[in-house]
Amino acid sequence: MGFLDLTRRTLVGAIGAVAAGPRVLFASGAAHARDHLLEAEWLATAGVDGGFAPVVVAPDFAATPVGAGAQRLHWVEPSPDGRTAIAVARRPGTTAVLFDRRAGTVLATFEPGEGRVFSGHGRFIDGGRRFLAVEIARADGQGVVTRRVVEADFAVEAEWASAGIGPHDMLPAGGALVVANGGIEPHTPEALGAEVAGASVALLDPESGAVRAVAGLSEDLASLSLRHLTSGADGFTVVAAQDLLADGVARPLLYAVEGEGLRAFDAPDEAWRGLRTYIGSVALDASGAFVAAASPRGNRVALWRRDGRYIGSLPLVDGCGLAPTRQAGQFLATSGLGETVLIATDGEGVGVVARRSGGPRYDNHAVLVA
């Protein structure tokens, strides 16, 4: 564990302790009118002013926080109509924040079901009229996907088992609802000494929640926790992993979800070891031809072709957030040190196109708005 990662985890632990006390929702004090509408190209979440907030990122990489709260916000999901977005807290968090991404105001908050926490991820469906949230039972770690009605104050109209424990990410792709059940979460007390994560990728029926298939890894890869997903317009889906085992073990951390199975991406052993058992986010570019994965533990971003062929990597200290731009072969990357970097590939190499420092402490994810 690098000192930068330790610093962020220590901060998260402190915030988690705050969240375990009297319930703290989201500060409404920042919900004042701005004198101009925000120009959002990307959205993210970040640590700001001793708390956490959604962040609107402009085309010039300038970042504007929206409100502030005590719980660590993780993924932010833009609505299809371009007006709002939802930032979701991750375990042990219990807050999801709906905000106006142009006015920069908080509109509403909602919480998981009784006895559960949010995993940090959720997705709009049905043209933005409904929202799917991933929740985890505190008692036994079982995963639940809740379908909520936006205009009914996010009331739950259906909920389904995620077909595994410790779900983290989830998205609709290829006519199914794809859930990354991470199993035992790495770098927790439960993970100490564990060699089997119990992870899987479940394909659920998007209407009924019925389990269509569950894909797992072979026994020699049982220590991998499958955690983050990305998909393209054609349904091509990739899942990224973290390993329960110690640094220095070279094993694939990126897999394409194909049918009812998983296909490993390729890379030299040195490249896998450079990621230090931890991919914190994954993204497809605008063309769907390239895949980027970031490791804040390994302080680098690595790129592959869609077919799994490794292209290369570049360093980004505490870098984790990844999102496509509107150009093929380009990615935005953000770091916990406030850096925003534009990365490009031609399929043969990887380079930095632009860079800006001085932003907030970005969390794991960024997303391109519609």
C-alpha positions as CSV (number, residue, x, y, z in Angstrom):
1,M,0.0,0.0,0.0
2,G,1.5,3.3,-1.0
3,F,1.4,6.3,1.3
4,L,-1.0,8.1,-1.1
5,D,-3.5,5.3,-1.0
6,L,-3.1,5.1,2.8
7,T,-3.8,8.8,3.1
8,R,-7.1,8.5,1.1
9,R,-8.2,5.3,3.0
10,T,-7.4,7.0,6.3
11,L,-9.6,9.9,5.3
12,V,-12.4,7.6,4.2
13,G,-12.2,5.8,7.5
14,A,-12.6,9.1,9.4
15,I,-15.5,10.1,7.3
16,G,-17.1,6.6,7.8
17,A,-16.8,7.1,11.5
18,V,-18.7,10.4,11.2
19,A,-21.3,8.6,9.1
20,A,-21.8,5.9,11.7
21,G,-23.0,8.5,14.2
22,P,-26.2,10.6,14.0
23,R,-27.5,10.5,10.4
24,V,-25.9,13.2,8.2
25,L,-27.5,13.8,4.9
26,F,-26.4,16.3,2.4
27,A,-25.8,19.9,3.1
28,S,-28.4,22.1,1.5
29,G,-26.5,25.2,2.3
30,A,-24.8,25.0,-1.1
31,A,-28.1,24.8,-2.9
32,H,-28.1,28.5,-3.6
33,A,-28.6,30.0,-7.0
34,R,-25.5,30.6,-9.0
35,D,-25.1,33.6,-11.2
36,H,-24.5,31.5,-14.3
37,L,-25.2,28.0,-15.4
38,L,-22.4,25.5,-15.2
39,E,-20.9,24.1,-18.4
40,A,-20.6,20.3,-17.7
41,E,-18.5,18.1,-20.0
42,W,-17.8,15.5,-17.3
43,L,-19.1,14.7,-13.8
44,A,-17.2,13.2,-10.9
45,T,-17.1,13.0,-7.1
46,A,-14.4,14.3,-4.9
47,G,-13.2,15.2,-1.4
48,V,-13.8,18.9,-0.8
49,D,-13.5,21.0,2.4
50,G,-13.4,18.1,4.8
51,G,-16.3,16.3,3.1
52,F,-17.4,14.9,-0.2
53,A,-19.4,16.3,-3.1
54,P,-20.4,15.8,-6.7
55,V,-18.2,17.8,-9.1
56,V,-19.0,19.4,-12.4
57,V,-16.0,19.4,-14.7
58,A,-16.0,22.0,-17.6
59,P,-14.4,21.4,-21.0
60,D,-11.3,23.3,-19.7
61,F,-11.1,20.9,-16.8
62,A,-12.2,23.5,-14.2
63,A,-14.0,21.8,-11.4
64,T,-17.0,23.1,-9.4
65,P,-18.3,21.1,-6.4
66,V,-22.1,20.9,-5.8
67,G,-23.0,20.9,-2.1
68,A,-21.0,18.9,0.5
69,G,-21.7,15.9,2.8
70,A,-20.0,13.7,5.3
71,Q,-20.3,10.5,3.3
72,R,-17.9,9.4,0.5
73,L,-19.6,9.7,-2.8
74,H,-18.3,7.3,-5.5
75,W,-20.1,7.0,-8.9
76,V,-22.1,9.8,-10.4
77,E,-24.8,8.9,-13.0
78,P,-26.0,11.6,-15.5
79,S,-29.7,11.6,-16.4
80,P,-30.5,11.0,-20.1
81,D,-32.3,14.3,-20.4
82,G,-29.1,16.2,-19.6
83,R,-30.5,18.2,-16.6
84,T,-29.7,16.2,-13.5
85,A,-27.4,13.5,-12.1
86,I,-27.2,11.3,-9.1
87,A,-24.1,10.7,-7.0
88,V,-24.1,7.6,-4.9
89,A,-22.2,6.9,-1.6
90,R,-20.3,3.7,-1.3
91,R,-20.1,1.2,1.6
92,P,-20.7,2.1,4.4
93,G,-22.5,5.2,3.0
94,T,-26.3,5.5,2.9
95,T,-26.8,8.6,0.8
96,A,-27.6,9.2,-2.8
97,V,-27.7,12.8,-4.0
98,L,-29.8,14.1,-6.9
99,F,-28.5,17.4,-8.2
100,D,-29.1,19.9,-11.0
101,R,-25.8,19.7,-13.0
102,R,-26.3,23.1,-14.7
103,A,-27.5,25.2,-11.7
104,G,-25.2,23.3,-9.4
105,T,-27.9,22.8,-6.7
106,V,-28.9,19.8,-4.7
107,L,-32.5,18.7,-5.4
108,A,-33.0,15.7,-3.2
109,T,-31.4,12.8,-1.4
110,F,-32.6,9.2,-0.8
111,E,-31.4,6.2,1.2
112,P,-31.0,2.4,0.8
113,G,-33.4,-0.1,2.3
114,E,-33.5,-0.8,6.0
115,G,-30.3,-2.5,7.2
116,R,-28.5,-1.9,3.9
117,V,-25.8,0.4,2.5
118,F,-25.2,1.6,-1.0
119,S,-22.4,0.0,-3.0
120,G,-21.4,3.3,-4.7
121,H,-23.1,2.7,-8.0
122,G,-26.5,3.1,-9.7
123,R,-27.9,3.7,-13.2
124,F,-30.8,5.6,-14.8
125,I,-33.1,3.4,-16.9
126,D,-36.4,3.9,-18.8
127,G,-35.4,7.3,-20.2
128,G,-34.5,8.6,-16.7
129,R,-37.9,7.8,-15.2
130,R,-36.4,5.0,-13.0
131,F,-33.2,4.5,-11.2
132,L,-31.5,1.2,-10.3
133,A,-29.3,1.2,-7.2
134,V,-27.0,-1.4,-5.9
135,E,-27.4,-2.1,-2.1
136,I,-25.7,-4.5,0.3
137,A,-27.2,-6.0,3.4
138,R,-25.1,-5.1,6.5
139,A,-25.8,-8.4,8.1
140,D,-24.5,-10.9,5.5
141,G,-23.3,-8.9,2.5
142,Q,-26.0,-10.2,0.2
143,G,-26.6,-7.9,-2.8
144,V,-29.9,-6.3,-3.8
145,V,-30.8,-4.3,-6.8
146,T,-33.6,-1.8,-6.2
147,R,-35.6,-0.2,-9.0
148,R,-36.9,3.2,-7.9
149,V,-39.4,5.7,-9.4
150,V,-37.8,9.1,-9.8
151,E,-41.0,11.2,-9.8
152,A,-42.2,9.3,-6.7
153,D,-39.4,10.5,-4.6
154,F,-37.3,7.5,-5.5
155,A,-39.8,5.0,-4.0
156,V,-38.8,1.4,-4.5
157,E,-41.2,-0.4,-6.9
158,A,-39.2,-3.6,-7.2
159,E,-36.1,-5.2,-5.8
160,W,-34.1,-8.3,-6.8
161,A,-31.2,-10.4,-5.4
162,S,-28.0,-9.6,-7.2
163,A,-27.1,-13.3,-7.3
164,G,-24.0,-12.8,-5.1
165,I,-22.4,-11.1,-2.2
166,G,-20.7,-7.8,-2.1
167,P,-22.1,-6.3,-5.4
168,H,-20.3,-3.2,-6.4
169,D,-21.1,-2.0,-10.0
170,M,-24.0,-2.7,-12.2
171,L,-25.2,-1.5,-15.7
172,P,-27.7,-2.5,-18.4
173,A,-25.9,-4.0,-21.5
174,G,-26.8,-6.3,-24.3
175,G,-30.4,-6.7,-23.2
176,A,-29.5,-7.8,-19.6
177,L,-28.7,-6.2,-16.3
178,V,-25.0,-6.9,-15.6
179,V,-24.0,-7.0,-11.9
180,A,-20.4,-7.3,-10.7
181,N,-20.7,-9.2,-7.4
182,G,-17.4,-8.5,-5.8
183,G,-17.6,-11.0,-3.0
184,I,-15.2,-10.2,-0.2
185,E,-14.1,-6.6,-0.5
186,P,-10.3,-6.3,-0.8
187,H,-8.3,-4.4,1.9
188,T,-10.9,-5.0,4.6
189,P,-10.5,-7.0,7.8
190,E,-12.6,-9.8,6.2
191,A,-10.1,-10.0,3.3
192,L,-7.1,-10.7,5.5
193,G,-5.9,-14.2,4.9
194,A,-8.7,-14.9,2.5
195,E,-7.8,-16.6,-0.9
196,V,-11.3,-16.9,-2.3
197,A,-13.3,-13.8,-2.9
198,G,-16.5,-15.4,-4.1
199,A,-16.9,-12.9,-6.9
200,S,-19.1,-13.3,-10.0
201,V,-20.7,-11.5,-12.8
202,A,-24.5,-12.0,-12.9
203,L,-26.8,-11.4,-15.9
204,L,-30.3,-10.5,-14.7
205,D,-33.5,-10.0,-16.7
206,P,-34.0,-6.2,-16.7
207,E,-37.7,-6.5,-16.2
208,S,-38.1,-9.3,-13.7
209,G,-34.7,-9.5,-12.1
210,A,-34.6,-13.2,-12.8
211,V,-31.1,-14.7,-13.0
212,R,-30.2,-15.6,-16.6
213,A,-26.5,-16.6,-16.0
214,V,-23.7,-16.3,-13.5
215,A,-20.1,-16.1,-14.7
216,G,-17.2,-16.8,-12.5
217,L,-13.4,-17.3,-12.7
218,S,-11.4,-20.5,-12.5
219,E,-10.1,-21.8,-9.2
220,D,-6.6,-20.3,-9.8
221,L,-8.2,-16.9,-10.1
222,A,-10.5,-17.2,-7.1
223,S,-8.8,-14.5,-5.2
224,L,-10.0,-11.8,-7.6
225,S,-12.9,-9.5,-6.7
226,L,-14.8,-8.4,-9.8
227,R,-15.9,-4.9,-9.1
228,H,-16.1,-2.3,-11.9
229,L,-17.9,-2.4,-15.3
230,T,-18.0,-0.5,-18.5
231,S,-19.9,-1.2,-21.7
232,G,-20.4,0.2,-25.2
233,A,-23.4,0.9,-27.4
234,D,-23.2,-2.6,-28.9
235,G,-23.3,-4.3,-25.4
236,F,-19.6,-5.1,-25.3
237,T,-18.9,-5.2,-21.6
238,V,-15.7,-5.3,-19.6
239,V,-15.2,-6.0,-15.9
240,A,-12.2,-5.0,-13.8
241,A,-10.9,-6.8,-10.8
242,Q,-8.9,-6.3,-7.6
243,D,-6.9,-9.1,-6.0
244,L,-7.1,-10.3,-2.4
245,L,-3.5,-11.5,-2.7
246,A,-0.4,-9.4,-2.0
247,D,1.4,-7.2,-4.5
248,G,3.8,-8.9,-6.8
249,V,1.4,-11.5,-8.2
250,A,0.9,-11.1,-12.0
251,R,-2.6,-12.2,-13.1
252,P,-5.2,-10.7,-15.4
253,L,-7.3,-8.0,-13.8
254,L,-9.5,-7.2,-16.8
255,Y,-12.1,-9.4,-18.5
256,A,-14.6,-9.2,-21.4
257,V,-18.0,-10.5,-20.5
258,E,-18.9,-12.8,-23.3
259,G,-22.0,-14.9,-23.3
260,E,-22.0,-16.6,-20.0
261,G,-18.2,-16.5,-19.5
262,L,-15.3,-14.2,-19.0
263,R,-12.4,-13.7,-21.4
264,A,-9.1,-12.4,-19.9
265,F,-7.3,-9.4,-21.5
266,D,-3.7,-9.9,-22.2
267,A,-0.6,-8.0,-20.9
268,P,3.0,-8.7,-20.0
269,D,3.5,-9.9,-16.4
270,E,5.4,-6.7,-15.7
271,A,2.4,-4.7,-16.7
272,W,0.0,-6.6,-14.5
273,R,2.4,-6.3,-11.5
274,G,2.6,-2.6,-12.2
275,L,-1.1,-2.3,-11.4
276,R,-0.4,-3.7,-7.9
277,T,-3.5,-6.0,-7.8
278,Y,-5.9,-3.1,-8.0
279,I,-7.9,-1.6,-10.9
280,G,-10.1,1.1,-9.5
281,S,-12.0,2.1,-12.7
282,V,-12.4,1.1,-16.3
283,A,-13.8,2.9,-19.4
284,L,-14.3,2.4,-23.1
285,D,-13.5,5.3,-25.5
286,A,-16.1,6.9,-27.8
287,S,-15.4,4.5,-30.6
288,G,-15.6,1.4,-28.4
289,A,-12.3,0.3,-29.8
290,F,-10.1,1.0,-26.8
291,V,-10.3,0.2,-23.1
292,A,-8.6,2.1,-20.3
293,A,-8.1,0.9,-16.7
294,A,-6.6,3.0,-13.8
295,S,-4.8,1.8,-10.7
296,P,-4.3,4.4,-8.0
297,R,-2.3,1.9,-6.1
298,G,0.0,1.4,-9.1
299,N,-0.1,5.1,-9.9
300,R,-0.7,4.4,-13.6
301,V,-3.3,4.2,-16.4
302,A,-3.1,1.3,-18.9
303,L,-4.8,0.9,-22.3
304,W,-5.9,-2.1,-24.4
305,R,-7.5,-2.7,-27.7
306,R,-11.0,-4.1,-27.5
307,D,-9.9,-7.5,-28.4
308,G,-7.7,-7.6,-25.3
309,R,-4.3,-6.8,-26.8
310,Y,-2.2,-4.6,-24.5
311,I,-1.1,-1.2,-25.8
312,G,0.8,0.4,-23.0
313,S,0.5,2.6,-19.9
314,L,1.6,5.9,-18.5
315,P,2.1,7.1,-14.9
316,L,-0.6,9.1,-13.0
317,V,0.0,9.4,-9.3
318,D,-3.1,8.3,-7.3
319,G,-5.0,8.4,-10.7
320,C,-8.3,6.5,-10.8
321,G,-11.2,8.4,-12.5
322,L,-11.6,7.6,-16.2
323,A,-14.1,8.7,-18.8
324,P,-14.2,8.9,-22.6
325,T,-14.1,12.2,-24.4
326,R,-16.1,12.8,-27.6
327,Q,-13.1,11.8,-29.7
328,A,-12.1,8.3,-30.5
329,G,-9.0,7.1,-28.7
330,Q,-9.2,9.7,-25.9
331,F,-9.8,9.4,-22.2
332,L,-10.1,11.9,-19.4
333,A,-8.2,10.8,-16.2
334,T,-8.5,12.3,-12.8
335,S,-6.4,11.8,-9.6
336,G,-6.7,12.1,-5.9
337,L,-4.1,14.8,-6.0
338,G,-6.4,17.1,-8.1
339,E,-4.9,16.4,-11.5
340,T,-6.9,16.1,-14.7
341,V,-5.2,14.6,-17.7
342,L,-6.3,14.0,-21.3
343,I,-4.9,10.7,-22.6
344,A,-4.8,9.6,-26.2
345,T,-3.9,6.4,-28.1
346,D,-3.6,5.6,-31.8
347,G,-3.6,1.9,-31.0
348,E,0.1,1.6,-31.0
349,G,1.1,3.9,-28.1
350,V,-0.2,6.1,-25.3
351,G,0.4,9.7,-24.6
352,V,-0.7,12.8,-22.7
353,V,-2.5,15.5,-24.7
354,A,-3.3,18.0,-21.9
355,R,-3.0,18.3,-18.2
356,R,-4.4,20.6,-15.4
357,S,-3.5,20.6,-11.7
358,G,-5.1,22.2,-8.7
359,G,-8.5,20.4,-8.7
360,P,-10.2,18.7,-5.8
361,R,-9.3,15.2,-4.5
362,Y,-11.1,13.2,-7.1
363,D,-12.6,9.9,-6.1
364,N,-12.6,6.8,-8.3
365,H,-14.8,7.7,-11.1
366,A,-15.6,10.3,-13.8
367,V,-18.3,10.2,-16.5
368,L,-18.9,12.1,-19.8
369,V,-22.2,13.8,-19.9
370,A,-24.7,13.5,-22.7
